[in-house]
Amino acid sequence: MKLLFLALLTLAASVSTRAVENSALGKFWTEDALRVPYRAIVTSGRENDEPLPLVIFLHGDWQDGTDNESQLGGYGNGSMQLIDQAIAAGVPFVYIAPETTDAYWPPARIASVVRDAFARFPIDRRRVILTGISDGATGVWDALKTWPACFAAGVPMSGMTELSGLAPIVNVPQWIFHGGKDNDTDIETGYGGAMVGSRAVVRALRAMGGEPRYTEYPGEMHVIWHRAYATPGLFGWMLGQRLRGRPCDFSDYAKR
């Protein structure tokens, strides 16, 4: 059954037509003081009340806003291909795309969305996966560092982060993507400050004993996301990740 599941996901990854429209994703706002807007869809195929994996997509800064619309621009910058793959393979999961402002993803904002989703959807709390592009990728790493035992995996693309704080997430499954000629976030030096690019992050994680997956596109610049989200095996890898320890409820999120 597992091999069949993976085979279906690999086949679905080759689907190029769009199976879902933006309007199919419901509009929600978290019911706390943050009132974070987010879009969500649950793909069909759920059986026997099984809890479903949750994939959260974090957009880049040019999609900032409060309209609960802009985060889906460019087909969620390619991330909605994951929905297409799930539909094509008959795989049930929950996809969520929240919205932020000020070119930054505070970890508390992400956790607010996770908590709200827990209350609304049949989510397996051991299978919460974060992915994001550009500033959203930085948001993925910031959230992993804040709650290193709470997320099943991270898939950051074209991002940067500080080397400090990586040790606690060395064993968190990560599949990292970056363009070798990134013209926005340098693959080595990021913006030239404390935060460094993906190649340097991967090198540091591996030096600490981590085993992150890493896909680098040598001739590509910043915008690699449609290609990356269509990577054969990525979606199956994401849904195959699961926490080994107890799941989190993020009850302390307002303090972060």
Secondary structure, 3 states (H helix, E strand, C coil): CHHHHHHHHHHHCCCCCCCCCHHHCEEEECCCCCCCEEEEEECCCCCCCCCEEEEEEECCHHHCCCCCCHHHHHHHHCCCHHHHHHHHHCCCCEEEEECCCCCCCCHHHHHHHHHHHHHHCCEEEEEEEEEEECHHHHHHHHHHHHCCCCCCEEEEECCEEECCCCHHHCCCCEEEEEECCCCCCECCCECCCCEEEHHHHHHHHHHCCCCCEEEEECCCCCCCHHHHHCCCCHHHHHHCCCCCCCCCCCCCHHHC
